Amino acid sequence: MQKLTAQNELCDVVDLDPYGTAVEFLDAALRSLKNGGLLCATFTDAAVLCEASQRGTCFARYGSCSPRKHGMREAGLRVLLYCISQAAVKYRLVITPVLTFFSDFYFRVMVKVKHSPKDCLDLVKKVAVVVSCANCQYHHFQKLMVNAEPGLDKCPVCGSMLRLLGPIWNEAIHDIDFIKAMMEALPKQGAKTERKIVGLLTGIKEEIEAKMPPLGLYAHVMISEIKSNAEKLKILSYQLQIRSTNRAGLNSLGYHVMQSAMEQKLLKTDTPIAIFYDLLKHIKKHKYTELKYMPDNLPADSFRCKILEKEIKLPKEPDYEITEKKAARMPRFFPNPQPNWGPKARAHGTKRYVFRR
C-alpha cells in the first residue's frame, strides 16, 4: 500500500483482514485511499475488546478502555471507530461509519474516508468518556471540553464510586441509506448466507429507526443485582412488551425498549436506569411477592430507586402472540456452525530442525 501511495496510484476500496488486529495497517491503508474511498477492516482480537482482564492491552493497542459492562460488542465497535478516527485525523482525514457489526468471532468496520481539514476540528465533539458505576448498570456519557455535572461524584442509583472508561466514538455507527441499498442489492447476489445477512441488517435498521441511545443494559445482570430469581423473571421480556403494540411495562411510562442487534441479552432503551431498577423491584414485589430479608451490606439494598409517579401496567399472562410473530420474522442470531468455533492458531513458517549425533 505504501508503494501504491508513492506512485500516486490510490484505491477506491481497501479491505484489511489480517490475523488478530488491523491497527498496524491503518496508517498505510488510510493514505492509499482516494478522497471519499471506503475502508473495510476486520478485527479478530475480540478477547482484547470484550474481556475485563484485557483492559490494559486494549488501551495499549487502541488507546481506549472498553466499557464492556454496558454492551461489550457495541462498545468494542465504538473503541475501534475511535482508534480509526485518531489514525485518520493525523492526515487531515475524517471518517463516516456506514456499517459496523460483530459476527461469529470478529468485528467488522466499514467507514468512508474524506479529506477535510475543517471537519477534523470537530472530532472532539464526536468522542466521549463513559462515566460508569462500579456496582450497578448506571452510566452516562461525558463529552470532552464540556463541563461535567456538578456534585456527581457517586452513583445516583446505588451510591457507589464512579469510574471513567473510554474514550469511545459517540456518534452514529451505521448509515441507514447504505444499509437500505445493501438490502435491495442482496437478493441479486445469490449469497449462501443471505438469511444471516438480512437478519443482521434488519435488526440494525430497526435499531436506527428507533433512535436508541448508545450502549445498553443487561437485564439478567440487573435481576441478579436485586437478588431475585431469574427463572421467575423469565416473563420479563413479555412484561416489558418488546416489539409489541400493547402499552404495558415501560411503554405505560412513556419509554421504549428493544433487543439489541448486536447481542441477544442486551436491551436498548431510553429509560433512566433508576426507573428500570424500580420496575424490576415492582415486578418482584407485586407479582412474585418476594419479600425476603436482605442484609444491609448487600448492593441490592442500597439502590436508591424512587417511587414511580405513574402506575405500571403488567399483563397477567404472557402475550403468546408475540412469540408467534417473532417466530415468523427473519432470525437474527444463528448458532455456531461447529463446536469450538473461533479463530484458529496463527500460521507459522516451516521450522527446520538440525539433528546432532
Secondary structure, DSSP 4 states (H G I P E B T S, - for coil): -HHHHHTT--EEEEEE--SS--GGGHHHHHHTEEEEEEEEEEE--HHHHH-GGGHHHHHHHHSSB--GGG-HHHHHHHHHHHHHHHHHHTTTEEEEEEEEEEETTEEEEEEEEEE-HHHHTTGGGSEEEEEEESSSS-EEEEETTSPPPTT--B-TTT-PBEEEEEEEE-S-S--HHHHHHHHHHGGGT--TTHHHHHHHHHHHHHHHHHTPPSS-EEHHHHHHHTT--TTTTTTHHHHTTTT-SS--GGGGGT--EEE-SS-SSEEEE-S-HHHHHHHHHHHHHHTS-------TTSGGGG--PPPPSSPPP--SS--HHHHHHHHHSPP-----SSTT-S--PPP-PPP------
